[in-house]
């Protein structure tokens, strides 16, 4: 989803705010955003189709708060956490809600 499409959607939909998921991958210094659209996650992109990368949650707040988005789900993914101490496959990601 392009940022211009998201802005238009938020203005036109009359208060319905989509779920926004901010993903952080272990070992990476930036965050990627996905927006839930028709029960699917769409990566947030610039109009030139390049993925929008954030260096901090403060940058996310500066972009989304003026659009009416008050919270995002921070999804931390750790591909190195494949197994738990008891040998069972563990969840490699954790979600938490972050207020903007």
VENRA-V152875 format. One record per residue. N is the residue number from 1. RES is the residue in one letter. SS is DSSP state (h for helix, s for strand, l for the rest). Layout:
N,RES,SS / N,RES,SS
This chain:
1,X,l / 2,X,s / 3,X,h / 4,X,h / 5,X,h / 6,X,h / 7,X,h / 8,X,h / 9,X,h / 10,X,h / 11,X,h / 12,X,h / 13,X,l / 14,X,l / 15,X,l / 16,X,l / 17,X,l / 18,X,l / 19,X,l / 20,X,s / 21,X,s / 22,X,s / 23,X,s / 24,X,s / 25,X,s / 26,X,l / 27,X,l / 28,X,l / 29,X,l / 30,X,l / 31,X,s / 32,X,s / 33,X,s / 34,X,s / 35,X,s / 36,X,s / 37,X,s / 38,X,l / 39,X,l / 40,X,s / 41,X,s / 42,X,s / 43,X,s / 44,X,l / 45,X,s / 46,X,l / 47,X,l / 48,X,l / 49,X,l / 50,X,l / 51,X,s / 52,X,l / 53,X,s / 54,X,s / 55,X,l / 56,X,l / 57,X,h / 58,X,h / 59,X,h / 60,X,h / 61,X,h / 62,X,h / 63,X,h / 64,X,h / 65,X,h / 66,X,h / 67,X,h / 68,X,l / 69,X,l / 70,X,l / 71,X,s / 72,X,s / 73,X,s / 74,X,s / 75,X,s / 76,X,s / 77,X,s / 78,X,l / 79,X,l / 80,X,l / 81,X,l / 82,X,l / 83,X,s / 84,X,l / 85,X,l / 86,X,l / 87,X,l / 88,X,l / 89,X,s / 90,X,l / 91,X,l / 92,X,l / 93,X,s / 94,X,s / 95,X,s / 96,X,s / 97,X,s / 98,X,s / 99,X,s / 100,X,l
